[in-house]
Amino acid sequence: MKALIQRVTRGVVRIEGTVKGQIERGLVILLGVRNEDREEDAKYLAEKCANLRVFSDSAGKLNLSCLDVGGEMLVVSQFTLYGDPRKGRRPSFIAAAGPEISEPLYRTFMDYLRELGLKVESGEFGAMMEVEIHNDGPVTLMVESKNG
């Protein structure tokens, strides 16, 4: 699994103009699932994202996690994270898991975040979405599961 994480002051997902999910201070996570991913990847990545120290402490150092600051998370399924554009002009998505694998793992990932005590909002799996991201810093990181 792969997560593109952005620290935000605000994040919103709209589907056909209607707000599906929104957060204030926290993290927007674009989540990609590949064919080999399993539940342990979702758990590892959820714990990593929840505890990632990307928020500033009183000294201005990135020492605080989303859990520490009471942040929120907006998780959006993003199969294109496993797109491979190295050959030709159109990316190959062979490594990206199909919905039978990726949708349950997407939901499991969010469930683990909730179990850790985070407020989690989401997009809609498989839908065409408009994602509004107010990146703070900017701080953007790519994190992969142990198998990534």
C-alpha positions as CSV (number, residue, x, y, z in Angstrom):
1,M,0.0,0.0,0.0
2,K,1.1,3.5,-0.7
3,A,-0.1,6.7,1.0
4,L,0.5,10.2,-0.3
5,I,0.1,12.3,2.8
6,Q,-0.4,16.0,2.9
7,R,-0.6,18.1,6.1
8,V,-3.6,20.4,5.6
9,T,-5.4,23.3,7.2
10,R,-8.5,22.0,5.3
11,G,-9.5,19.2,3.0
12,V,-12.8,18.6,1.1
13,V,-14.1,15.9,-1.2
14,R,-17.0,16.7,-3.5
15,I,-19.0,14.3,-5.7
16,E,-21.1,16.0,-8.4
17,G,-20.9,19.3,-6.4
18,T,-22.0,17.7,-3.1
19,V,-19.6,17.6,-0.1
20,K,-18.9,13.9,0.7
21,G,-16.3,14.5,3.4
22,Q,-14.3,17.4,4.9
23,I,-11.8,18.0,7.6
24,E,-10.1,21.0,9.2
25,R,-6.5,20.7,10.5
26,G,-5.1,17.3,9.8
27,L,-4.0,15.0,7.0
28,V,-5.3,14.3,3.6
29,I,-4.3,10.8,2.6
30,L,-4.5,9.6,-1.0
31,L,-4.3,5.8,-0.7
32,G,-3.2,3.3,-3.3
33,V,-3.6,-0.4,-3.0
34,R,-1.6,-2.9,-5.1
35,N,-2.3,-6.6,-5.9
36,E,0.0,-8.0,-3.2
37,D,-1.4,-5.9,-0.3
38,R,-3.1,-7.6,2.6
39,E,-4.7,-6.6,5.9
40,E,-1.4,-6.3,7.7
41,D,-0.3,-3.7,5.2
42,A,-3.4,-1.6,6.0
43,K,-2.8,-1.9,9.7
44,Y,0.9,-1.0,9.4
45,L,0.2,2.0,7.1
46,A,-2.6,3.3,9.3
47,E,-0.4,3.2,12.4
48,K,2.4,4.9,10.5
49,C,0.1,7.7,9.2
50,A,-1.5,8.2,12.6
51,N,1.8,8.5,14.4
52,L,3.8,10.3,11.8
53,R,5.3,13.4,13.4
54,V,4.5,16.1,10.8
55,F,3.0,18.8,13.1
56,S,5.2,21.5,14.7
57,D,5.7,21.7,18.5
58,S,6.2,24.9,20.4
59,A,9.8,25.1,19.2
60,G,8.7,24.8,15.5
61,K,10.1,21.2,15.1
62,L,8.1,18.5,13.4
63,N,7.6,16.5,16.6
64,L,3.8,16.0,16.9
65,S,1.5,13.5,15.2
66,C,-2.1,13.9,14.1
67,L,-3.0,12.0,17.3
68,D,-1.0,14.5,19.4
69,V,-2.7,17.6,17.9
70,G,-6.2,16.2,17.7
71,G,-6.1,16.3,13.9
72,E,-8.5,14.8,11.5
73,M,-8.0,12.6,8.4
74,L,-9.5,12.7,5.0
75,V,-8.8,9.4,3.1
76,V,-9.3,9.2,-0.7
77,S,-8.9,6.0,-2.7
78,Q,-6.3,6.7,-5.4
79,F,-5.5,3.8,-7.7
80,T,-3.4,6.0,-9.9
81,L,-0.6,6.0,-7.3
82,Y,0.4,2.7,-8.7
83,G,0.4,4.0,-12.3
84,D,3.7,3.3,-14.1
85,P,4.4,5.9,-16.7
86,R,7.9,4.7,-17.7
87,K,6.9,3.1,-21.0
88,G,5.0,5.0,-23.7
89,R,2.8,7.9,-23.0
90,R,0.0,6.3,-21.1
91,P,0.6,4.9,-17.6
92,S,0.2,1.2,-16.9
93,F,-2.0,0.3,-13.9
94,I,-1.1,-3.4,-13.8
95,A,0.3,-3.1,-10.2
96,A,-2.9,-1.4,-8.9
97,A,-5.3,-3.8,-7.2
98,G,-8.8,-4.2,-8.6
99,P,-11.8,-3.2,-6.5
100,E,-12.3,-6.7,-5.1
101,I,-8.9,-6.3,-3.2
102,S,-8.6,-2.5,-2.9
103,E,-12.1,-1.6,-1.6
104,P,-12.0,-3.8,1.5
105,L,-8.4,-2.8,2.3
106,Y,-9.3,0.9,1.9
107,R,-12.1,0.4,4.4
108,T,-9.9,-1.6,6.7
109,F,-7.3,1.2,6.6
110,M,-9.9,3.7,7.7
111,D,-11.3,1.4,10.4
112,Y,-7.8,1.1,11.9
113,L,-7.4,4.9,12.0
114,R,-10.7,5.2,13.8
115,E,-9.7,2.5,16.3
116,L,-6.7,4.7,17.1
117,G,-9.1,7.5,18.0
118,L,-8.9,9.7,14.9
119,K,-11.9,11.4,13.2
120,V,-11.8,10.0,9.7
121,E,-13.7,11.3,6.7
122,S,-13.6,9.8,3.2
123,G,-14.4,10.1,-0.4
124,E,-16.4,7.5,-2.2
125,F,-14.6,4.4,-3.5
126,G,-14.6,4.3,-7.3
127,A,-16.4,7.7,-7.8
128,M,-15.1,10.6,-9.8
129,M,-14.3,13.1,-7.1
130,E,-13.1,16.7,-6.8
131,V,-10.6,16.9,-4.0
132,E,-9.7,20.3,-2.4
133,I,-6.5,20.3,-0.5
134,H,-5.2,23.3,1.5
135,N,-1.6,22.0,2.0
136,D,0.0,23.4,5.1
137,G,3.7,24.1,4.8
138,P,3.7,22.6,2.3
139,V,4.3,19.2,3.9
140,T,3.8,16.2,1.6
141,L,5.2,12.7,2.1
142,M,4.9,9.3,0.4
143,V,4.7,6.4,2.8
144,E,4.6,2.7,1.8
145,S,3.7,-0.4,3.7
146,K,6.4,-2.9,4.6
147,N,5.7,-4.8,1.4
148,G,5.8,-1.5,-0.6
